[in-house]
Every structure is written in structure tokens, then in C-alpha cells.
């Protein structure tokens, strides 16, 4: 396996995840907005932004070398996980708490995988 292969695969998996989550949020905007007690357009904006970020990450996965892109995405994921956790903790409804904390765990896991790939590349 090439030295940067784990990092590239981590970015590719992140891009797919973001794309799927973004499309799902936009497709389920009405139900999510009602369950989260938030305006529907905000759910669509969040879904669209997540889908767009997936496209950015997909493009970054092709960078040579991949390490700078991997560092950027890992840091962004860590910050995003923290923000999602705060939203989850502060959300007034149990459904919102579950959704946002669950997303925080998933995004944080991607950050961890990406950091592990960076460490592996240094060996």
C-alpha cells in the first residue's frame, strides 16, 4: 500500500459520508425541520452546505501530497464535531440532542481516523 493511501481513503470516505448526509438532510427537510423545531430552509441550507463540503473534500482527496489536505480536513472535522456537540447539548428536544450529538460523534470519528492516517504517513 502506498504511503499516502490511508489518508486518501479517509478523505474519500469522508466525502462520500458528507454527500450522503447532505442529500438526506435536503430530502428529509420537512420532517427534520418539524422534529428539530427549526425553519425548513435552515435544514436545506445545512444539507446543501454539507453536500458542498463533501465535494470540496473529494477534490482535496486528489491533492499531491495529500498530507496538507488531510490536516485541513481533520482540523475542520474536529471543530465541526465540537460545534455539533454544543448544539446537541443545548438543543431543547431529545430528538435534536440525539441527532446533533450523534453527528458530533461521527464527524469526530472521521477526524480521529484522519489524524491516525497522518501519524501512519509519518512512519
Residue pairs with C-beta under 8 A, 6 or more apart in sequence:
3 121
4 65
4 66
4 67
4 121
6 116
6 117
6 120
6 121
7 66
7 67
7 70
7 114
7 117
7 118
7 120
7 121
8 61
8 66
9 117
10 70
10 110
10 113
10 114
10 117
11 57
11 58
11 60
11 61
11 66
11 69
11 70
11 73
11 114
12 58
12 61
13 110
13 113
14 54
14 57
14 73
14 77
14 110
14 114
15 54
15 55
15 57
15 58
15 61
16 54
17 54
17 106
17 110
18 50
18 51
18 53
18 54
18 57
19 51
19 54
19 55
19 58
21 47
21 50
21 54
21 103
22 47
22 48
22 49
22 50
22 51
22 52
22 53
22 54
23 47
23 51
24 47
25 32
25 43
25 44
25 46
25 47
25 50
26 43
26 44
26 47
26 48
26 51
28 43
29 40
29 43
29 44
29 47
30 40
32 38
32 43
32 99
33 39
33 40
33 42
33 43
35 93
35 95
35 96
36 43
36 91
36 93
36 95
36 96
36 99
37 92
37 93
37 96
57 73
60 69
60 72
60 73
61 69
63 69
67 118
67 121
70 114
70 117
70 118
70 121
71 118
73 114
74 110
74 111
74 114
74 115
74 118
75 111
77 107
77 108
77 110
77 111
77 114
78 108
78 111
80 107
81 104
81 105
81 107
81 108
81 111
82 104
83 104
84 100
84 101
84 103
84 104
84 107
85 100
85 101
85 104
85 108
87 96
87 100
88 96
88 97
88 98
88 99
88 100
88 101
88 102
88 103
88 104
89 97
89 101
91 97
91 100
